[in-house]
Amino acid sequence: MTASHLQPGGEVRLEPLTLACAPSMARWMQDPEVSRNIALRKTVTLASTEAWVANAVQDQSMRPFAIRSGDAYVGNVILDRIDPYIGSARFSIYIGDSAARGKGVAAAAIRLVLTEAFAALQLNKVWLMVQSKNIRAINLYLKTGFVLEGILRDEVVLDGERVPALYMSILRREFLSR
């Protein structure tokens, strides 16, 4: 899938994730803002990132995408745990390039991947979990139509502290009515 959405700062596109993305991904995982917000639990290396990408592009229960803003590769958006019978998938996103944050790139990428989920994959529900201190992400998810379904108490350990995770989702009918 290569789809695009025009943003004030340029076009946002989703492209299939490739091994060429691995060096940027490994570098982004070293950024405390990225690693903390996604509650990364282990040290990431280029080799482990390349292995993850190689597995992800072969896994039929995943759709990993590179986010491009203009000509720049700026982050990833992933649908995984795709269950065609139930019609659901888990969603995750991060903007690794700090210069692309706060410019509407993530919102555009969310709209594009939800179009993929609900149109191409014919899913009924896309869900996510986000640690409760990631306020920017929570606000973005609410703004793009996700609904809070529940709170998982003490679900994440963040800087040695147990914090809740929010379980959020969006249904096809909700997305299509927006």
Order of alpha helices (4+ residues) and beta strands (2+ residues): beta-beta-alpha-alpha-alpha-beta-beta-beta-alpha-beta-alpha-beta-beta-alpha
